[in-house]
Amino acid sequence: MKKIGNFFKRIGKGIAAFFRGVVREGKKVRWPKRKDMYENTATVLIFCAFFGLFFSAGYVIAQSILKAIGYM
């Protein structure tokens, strides 16, 4: 029975050490400022819109070509 108790004690210490490490690493992170977040968000949205339009146009063009040759 003592071995089982030691097992859980070691597991508990390991879990606690893991979360202490997580907190320590979280403090080292350079969190972005509000202005940076707005700029990054705008960049992502613009790229998503661009590639959405790009792939939609490609789909429409491919569909038109396939209809023109009678495949669809």
Buried (B, 14 or more C-beta within 10 A) or exposed (E): EEEEEEEEEEEEEEEEEEEEEEEEEEEEEEEEEEEEEEEEEEEEEEEEEEEEEEEEEEEEEEEEEEEEEEEE
